[in-house]
């Protein structure tokens, strides 16, 4: 069979999972209950993530906190009247922080968190398998931080973000319907039906990359605080990822092996942005015990202009790909409230609206982007003054996306025009998504 000079397109499309939908906004249990607000709140050690300047207002010698937040997400795609549902495992973002006082006005600390991550499994043989079967993306960050309380009501802070990550994904390389068209023409019938004939796995690690997280916070009055922070863009680079092929059966191997085996055990490099984030916030304490917070967070998704994939072997240079994405910057707006019900119990509630940056001309099921509405509740209980046990719950309701489509190259049809099929195919579906997000945390200070 003639070699498919466009086979690497499958590699490039698969890496598109590092786009919208992988930013994590569920790191702190306490703040999750307030819809993850925090840009203008005094959060002690947890301020290092939300706004490093908030650390400067810490009045404790030592503050320790940790949060664990499983995300149980489900996406559905309706194709030609039939609905397909993802079979996802829970993603598990977390954050752990430690901060201490150097003197009255200078504080320092270190925090570990997972600012980006995605996990979605559409299964191997659904109709969109040539676009995505499953993907797991993880980014980890360690951030040492220093904050200086310049004035009694003004603080500035800065942290160095040190990030690394990994990607593991699978996608189909050849459409079952197209290959069945070929086997029928060869008198072999249609042996594949709904079974994806060949799938590609891509696995790679991104090395250490550094950025900054800086902020300022000002107590305008005793009851009003404003704050702003900026976390810089970090370009995660996979320098030597590994590709591997699997075939559905021996028939698929015999038909496609000569064509596709060139990609088995090949190495590739690729780059994807962890975009910058600008957070603006204000908080207000209208009455004793009640705190209201409003945050606006702008994420610089326009950095994701295209996806470039290059193979390390000169033999595979014709397979290198440049795919346009053209994402747009997107806002997330959150409103949260906390009320001290007793000296030992705080209750919280909030809602976040997270808008999508996805370009409607490049809509891919790897991350079915859509605007999301995210209500949340939470509470903290202190059995002793130094110890807080925190729980929270958020529900993510996707607003849905109907008649969403993406155009891709059908590898087999492009290679064999005698099949009479168009080389460019369009996949169209109606998407829905939701997620259940419980969280548990603990903090200790003195």
C-alpha positions as CSV (number, residue, x, y, z in Angstrom):
1,X,0.0,0.0,0.0
2,X,1.3,3.5,-0.8
3,X,2.9,5.2,2.1
4,X,0.7,7.9,3.8
5,X,2.8,11.1,3.7
6,X,0.3,12.7,6.0
7,X,0.3,10.1,8.8
8,X,2.0,12.4,11.2
9,X,-1.1,14.6,11.2
10,X,-2.5,12.2,13.7
11,X,0.4,13.0,16.1
12,X,-0.2,16.7,15.8
13,X,-3.9,16.6,16.3
14,X,-3.5,14.4,19.4
15,X,-1.3,16.9,21.1
16,X,-4.0,19.5,20.8
17,X,-5.3,18.2,24.2
18,X,-3.0,20.8,25.7
19,X,-5.4,23.5,24.9
20,X,-8.6,24.8,26.6
21,X,-10.0,22.7,29.4
22,X,-6.7,21.8,31.2
23,X,-6.3,24.9,33.4
24,X,-7.0,23.9,37.0
25,X,-9.0,26.3,39.2
26,X,-9.7,23.9,42.0
27,X,-6.5,23.8,44.1
28,X,-7.6,25.1,47.6
29,X,-10.4,23.5,49.6
30,X,-11.1,26.6,51.5
31,X,-11.2,28.8,48.5
32,X,-13.1,26.3,46.3
33,X,-16.0,26.9,48.7
34,X,-15.8,30.6,47.6
35,X,-15.7,29.7,43.9
36,X,-11.8,29.8,44.1
37,X,-11.6,33.5,44.8
38,X,-8.5,34.8,46.5
39,X,-6.8,37.7,44.7
40,X,-7.8,40.2,47.4
41,X,-8.0,37.9,50.5
42,X,-5.5,37.4,53.3
43,X,-5.0,33.6,52.9
44,X,-1.6,33.1,54.7
45,X,0.3,30.2,53.0
46,X,-2.3,29.7,50.3
47,X,-1.8,33.3,49.1
48,X,1.3,32.1,47.4
49,X,-0.8,30.7,44.6
50,X,-3.7,33.2,44.5
51,X,-1.7,36.4,45.1
52,X,1.8,36.2,46.6
53,X,1.4,39.7,48.1
54,X,-1.3,38.3,50.5
55,X,1.4,36.4,52.3
56,X,2.8,39.7,53.6
57,X,-0.3,40.1,55.8
58,X,0.3,36.7,57.6
59,X,0.3,37.3,61.4
60,X,1.4,33.7,62.3
61,X,4.9,32.2,62.9
62,X,4.2,29.2,60.7
63,X,1.3,28.2,58.5
64,X,0.9,24.8,56.8
65,X,-2.0,23.7,54.5
66,X,-2.8,21.0,52.1
67,X,-5.8,20.3,49.8
68,X,-6.8,17.3,47.7
69,X,-9.5,17.8,45.0
70,X,-10.6,14.9,42.8
71,X,-12.4,16.1,39.6
72,X,-15.0,13.6,38.3
73,X,-15.8,14.9,34.8
74,X,-18.1,13.5,32.1
75,X,-18.5,14.6,28.5
76,X,-21.1,13.5,26.0
77,X,-21.1,13.8,22.2
78,X,-24.1,13.2,20.1
79,X,-23.2,12.1,16.6
80,X,-25.9,11.3,14.0
81,X,-28.5,10.9,16.7
82,X,-26.4,8.6,18.9
83,X,-24.8,9.7,22.2
84,X,-21.4,8.7,23.3
85,X,-20.1,9.2,26.9
86,X,-16.6,9.4,28.2
87,X,-15.3,6.8,30.6
88,X,-13.0,9.1,32.7
89,X,-11.0,8.3,35.8
90,X,-10.8,11.1,38.4
91,X,-8.2,13.8,38.0
92,X,-6.5,14.6,41.2
93,X,-5.1,18.2,41.5
94,X,-3.6,19.1,44.8
95,X,-1.8,21.9,46.6
96,X,0.5,21.9,49.7
97,X,1.9,25.1,51.2
98,X,4.2,26.1,54.0
99,X,4.9,29.7,55.1
100,X,6.8,31.3,57.9
101,X,7.6,34.8,59.3
102,X,11.1,36.1,58.9
103,X,10.2,39.3,60.8
104,X,7.2,41.5,61.2
105,X,7.1,42.7,57.6
106,X,8.8,40.0,55.6
107,X,7.3,36.5,55.1
108,X,8.5,33.6,53.0
109,X,7.3,30.1,52.0
110,X,7.1,27.4,49.4
111,X,4.1,25.9,47.7
112,X,3.5,22.9,45.4
113,X,0.5,22.8,43.1
114,X,-0.8,21.4,39.8
115,X,-1.9,24.5,37.8
116,X,-2.6,22.5,34.6
117,X,-4.0,19.0,34.0
118,X,-6.5,17.1,31.9
119,X,-7.9,13.6,31.7
120,X,-10.5,12.5,29.2
121,X,-11.3,9.0,27.7
122,X,-13.7,8.8,24.8
123,X,-12.8,5.0,24.5
124,X,-11.0,3.4,21.5
125,X,-13.8,2.8,19.0
126,X,-16.2,5.8,19.2
127,X,-16.9,7.7,15.9
128,X,-14.4,10.4,16.8
129,X,-11.5,8.1,17.5
130,X,-9.4,9.5,14.7
131,X,-9.4,12.8,16.6
132,X,-9.1,11.5,20.2
133,X,-9.4,8.3,22.1
134,X,-7.9,9.3,25.5
135,X,-5.5,11.7,27.0
136,X,-3.8,12.5,30.3
137,X,-1.9,15.7,30.8
138,X,-0.2,16.8,34.0
139,X,1.8,19.9,34.9
140,X,3.5,20.3,38.4
141,X,4.8,23.5,39.9
142,X,7.0,24.3,42.9
143,X,7.0,28.0,43.9
144,X,9.3,29.5,46.5
145,X,7.9,32.9,47.5
146,X,8.8,36.1,49.4
147,X,6.4,38.9,50.4
148,X,7.2,42.3,51.9
149,X,4.6,44.4,53.8
150,X,5.8,47.8,52.6
151,X,3.2,49.7,54.7
152,X,0.8,48.5,57.3
153,X,-1.9,48.3,54.6
154,X,0.2,47.5,51.5
155,X,2.1,44.3,50.6
156,X,4.0,43.1,47.5
157,X,5.1,39.6,46.8
158,X,6.9,37.5,44.2
159,X,7.5,33.8,43.6
160,X,9.6,31.8,41.2
161,X,7.5,29.1,39.4
162,X,9.5,25.9,38.5
163,X,7.3,23.6,36.4
164,X,7.5,20.3,34.7
165,X,5.0,17.9,33.2
166,X,4.0,14.8,31.2
167,X,1.6,13.8,28.4
168,X,0.2,10.4,27.6
169,X,-2.4,10.1,24.9
170,X,-4.0,7.8,22.3
171,X,-5.8,8.4,19.0
172,X,-6.9,6.5,16.0
173,X,-4.8,6.9,12.8
174,X,-7.1,5.4,10.2
175,X,-10.9,5.7,9.9
176,X,-12.6,2.3,10.1
177,X,-15.2,3.3,7.5
178,X,-12.5,4.4,5.0
179,X,-10.5,1.2,5.5
180,X,-13.7,-0.9,5.1
181,X,-14.3,1.0,1.8
182,X,-10.8,-0.2,0.7
183,X,-11.3,-3.8,1.9
184,X,-14.6,-4.0,0.2
185,X,-13.0,-2.9,-3.1
186,X,-10.4,-5.7,-2.6
187,X,-13.1,-8.3,-2.1
188,X,-12.4,-8.7,1.6
189,X,-15.8,-7.4,2.9
190,X,-15.9,-4.8,5.7
191,X,-14.1,-6.4,8.6
192,X,-13.7,-3.4,10.9
193,X,-17.2,-1.9,11.3
194,X,-16.9,0.3,14.4
195,X,-13.4,-0.9,15.4
196,X,-10.5,1.5,15.0
197,X,-7.9,-0.3,12.8
198,X,-4.8,1.4,14.1
199,X,-4.1,3.6,17.1
200,X,-1.1,5.8,18.0
201,X,0.2,6.4,21.6
202,X,2.2,9.5,22.4
203,X,4.1,9.7,25.6
204,X,6.6,12.4,26.7
205,X,7.9,14.4,29.5
206,X,8.5,18.2,29.6
207,X,11.6,19.3,31.4
208,X,11.9,22.1,34.0
209,X,10.7,25.5,32.9
210,X,10.7,28.7,35.0
211,X,8.4,31.6,35.3
212,X,7.2,34.2,37.9
213,X,4.1,34.8,40.0
214,X,4.0,38.4,41.3
215,X,1.3,40.5,43.0
216,X,0.3,43.5,45.1
217,X,-2.4,43.8,47.7
218,X,-3.8,46.9,49.4
219,X,-6.1,47.2,52.4
220,X,-8.0,50.3,51.2
221,X,-9.9,50.5,54.5
222,X,-10.5,48.1,57.4
223,X,-13.3,46.5,55.4
224,X,-12.2,46.8,51.7
225,X,-9.1,45.2,50.1
226,X,-8.0,45.1,46.4
227,X,-5.4,43.0,44.8
228,X,-3.8,42.0,41.6
229,X,-1.4,39.2,40.5
230,X,0.3,38.0,37.4
231,X,1.5,34.5,36.7
232,X,3.8,34.4,33.6
233,X,3.5,32.1,30.6
234,X,5.7,29.0,30.6
235,X,6.2,27.0,27.4
236,X,6.3,23.3,28.2
237,X,8.6,21.5,25.8
238,X,8.6,17.8,25.0
239,X,12.1,17.3,23.6
240,X,12.1,13.5,22.9
241,X,8.7,12.0,23.2
242,X,8.0,8.4,22.2
243,X,5.4,7.2,19.7
244,X,4.1,3.6,19.5
245,X,1.5,1.9,17.3
246,X,-1.1,-0.7,18.0
247,X,-3.3,-2.6,15.5
248,X,-6.8,-3.8,16.1
249,X,-6.1,-7.2,14.6
250,X,-3.8,-9.1,12.2
251,X,-5.9,-8.0,9.2
252,X,-5.2,-4.3,10.1
253,X,-1.5,-5.0,10.6
254,X,-1.2,-6.7,7.2
255,X,-3.0,-3.9,5.5
256,X,-1.4,-1.0,7.3
257,X,1.9,-2.2,8.7
258,X,4.0,-1.3,5.7
259,X,2.5,2.2,5.7
260,X,2.4,3.1,9.4
261,X,5.3,1.1,11.0
262,X,7.6,4.0,10.2
263,X,6.0,5.9,13.1
264,X,6.4,3.0,15.6
265,X,9.1,3.9,18.2
266,X,9.7,7.2,16.5
267,X,10.8,10.2,18.6
268,X,9.2,13.6,18.4
269,X,9.4,17.1,19.9
270,X,6.6,19.5,20.5
271,X,5.9,22.7,22.5
272,X,2.7,23.8,24.2
273,X,2.0,26.9,26.3
274,X,1.0,27.1,29.9
275,X,-0.5,30.6,29.4
276,X,-0.1,33.7,31.5
277,X,-2.9,34.5,34.0
278,X,-3.8,38.0,35.2
279,X,-6.0,38.1,38.3
280,X,-7.8,41.1,39.7
281,X,-9.8,41.0,42.9
282,X,-11.7,43.0,45.5
283,X,-13.0,41.9,48.9
284,X,-15.5,43.6,51.3
285,X,-16.5,42.9,54.9
286,X,-19.9,44.6,55.1
287,X,-20.7,43.2,58.6
288,X,-18.8,41.4,61.3
289,X,-18.0,37.8,60.3
290,X,-19.0,38.2,56.6
291,X,-16.5,38.5,53.8
292,X,-17.5,38.9,50.1
293,X,-14.9,38.5,47.3
294,X,-15.0,39.2,43.6
295,X,-12.3,37.9,41.2
296,X,-11.7,38.4,37.5
297,X,-9.1,36.1,35.9
298,X,-7.9,36.7,32.3
299,X,-6.0,33.8,30.8
300,X,-3.7,34.4,27.8
301,X,-4.9,31.6,25.6
302,X,-4.0,33.6,22.5
303,X,-0.5,32.2,23.0
304,X,-1.9,29.0,21.5
305,X,-1.7,30.1,17.9
306,X,-0.6,26.7,16.4
307,X,0.7,23.3,17.3
308,X,4.0,22.3,15.7
309,X,5.3,18.7,15.8
310,X,8.7,17.7,14.6
311,X,10.2,14.2,14.4
312,X,13.8,13.8,15.4
313,X,14.7,11.6,12.5
314,X,15.6,13.3,9.2
315,X,13.8,10.4,7.5
316,X,10.6,11.6,9.0
317,X,10.9,15.3,8.2
318,X,8.0,15.1,5.6
319,X,5.8,14.1,8.5
320,X,6.4,17.4,10.5
321,X,3.2,19.3,11.0
322,X,2.0,22.9,11.6
323,X,-1.7,23.0,12.8
324,X,-3.5,26.3,13.4
325,X,-5.4,26.7,16.7
326,X,-5.9,30.5,17.0
327,X,-7.4,30.4,20.6
328,X,-8.6,33.7,22.2
329,X,-7.9,35.1,25.6
330,X,-10.7,34.2,28.0
331,X,-12.1,35.5,31.3
332,X,-13.3,33.6,34.4
333,X,-15.3,35.7,36.9
334,X,-16.0,34.4,40.4
335,X,-18.1,35.7,43.3
336,X,-17.7,34.1,46.8
337,X,-18.8,34.6,50.4
338,X,-17.6,33.4,53.8
339,X,-19.4,33.7,57.1
340,X,-18.1,32.9,60.5
341,X,-21.1,31.1,61.9
342,X,-19.3,30.4,65.2
343,X,-15.8,30.8,66.6
344,X,-15.1,27.3,65.3
345,X,-17.1,27.1,62.1
346,X,-16.9,29.0,58.8
347,X,-19.4,28.4,56.0
348,X,-18.8,29.4,52.3
349,X,-20.6,29.7,49.0
350,X,-19.9,31.1,45.6
351,X,-20.2,30.8,41.8
352,X,-17.8,31.0,38.9
353,X,-18.4,31.6,35.2
354,X,-15.6,30.4,33.1
355,X,-15.7,31.4,29.4
356,X,-14.2,29.3,26.6
357,X,-11.3,30.4,24.4
358,X,-11.9,27.7,21.7
359,X,-11.9,28.8,18.1
360,X,-15.2,27.6,16.6
361,X,-13.4,26.6,13.4
362,X,-11.0,24.2,15.3
363,X,-13.4,22.4,17.7
364,X,-11.9,19.1,18.8
365,X,-13.3,16.5,21.2
366,X,-10.0,16.2,23.1
367,X,-11.1,19.2,25.2
368,X,-14.7,20.0,24.3
369,X,-14.6,23.6,25.2
370,X,-17.6,25.5,26.3
371,X,-18.6,28.2,28.8
372,X,-19.1,26.7,32.2
373,X,-21.1,27.8,35.3
374,X,-19.7,26.5,38.5
375,X,-21.5,26.9,41.9
376,X,-19.7,25.9,45.1
377,X,-20.2,25.5,48.8
378,X,-17.8,24.7,51.7
379,X,-17.0,24.9,55.3
380,X,-14.2,24.8,57.8
381,X,-14.3,23.3,61.3
382,X,-11.6,24.0,64.0
383,X,-11.5,21.4,66.7
384,X,-8.7,23.5,68.2
385,X,-7.8,27.0,67.3
386,X,-4.6,26.0,65.5
387,X,-6.2,23.2,63.3
388,X,-8.7,23.6,60.5
389,X,-10.4,20.8,58.7
390,X,-11.9,21.9,55.4
391,X,-14.4,20.4,53.0
392,X,-15.9,21.9,49.8
393,X,-18.0,20.9,46.8
394,X,-18.3,22.4,43.3
395,X,-20.5,21.4,40.4
396,X,-19.4,22.3,36.9
397,X,-22.2,22.8,34.4
398,X,-21.1,23.1,30.8
399,X,-23.4,25.3,28.7
400,X,-23.1,22.9,25.8
401,X,-22.0,23.3,22.2
402,X,-24.2,22.2,19.4
403,X,-23.2,21.4,15.8
404,X,-19.5,21.8,16.6
405,X,-17.2,20.7,13.9
406,X,-13.6,20.2,13.0
407,X,-12.0,19.4,9.6
408,X,-9.2,16.9,9.4
409,X,-7.4,14.9,6.8
410,X,-8.5,11.3,6.2
411,X,-5.1,9.7,5.8
412,X,-6.2,6.7,3.8
413,X,-8.5,8.7,1.5
414,X,-5.8,11.3,0.9
415,X,-3.3,8.5,0.0
416,X,-5.6,6.6,-2.3
417,X,-7.8,8.9,-4.4
418,X,-9.1,5.8,-6.3
419,X,-11.4,5.2,-3.3
420,X,-13.5,8.1,-4.4
421,X,-13.6,9.6,-0.9
422,X,-12.7,13.2,0.0
423,X,-9.3,13.7,1.5
424,X,-10.7,16.3,3.9
425,X,-13.3,15.0,6.3
426,X,-15.4,16.9,8.8
427,X,-16.5,15.6,12.2
428,X,-19.6,17.2,13.7
429,X,-21.2,16.6,17.1
430,X,-23.2,18.2,19.8
431,X,-21.3,18.3,23.1
432,X,-22.3,18.5,26.7
433,X,-20.1,18.3,29.8
434,X,-20.3,18.4,33.6
435,X,-18.1,17.7,36.6
436,X,-18.5,16.9,40.3
437,X,-15.7,18.2,42.4
438,X,-15.4,17.3,46.1
439,X,-12.5,18.6,48.1
440,X,-10.9,18.0,51.5
441,X,-8.1,20.0,53.1
442,X,-6.4,20.6,56.4
443,X,-4.3,23.5,57.7
444,X,-2.3,24.0,60.9
445,X,-0.8,27.2,62.2
446,X,0.7,28.8,65.3
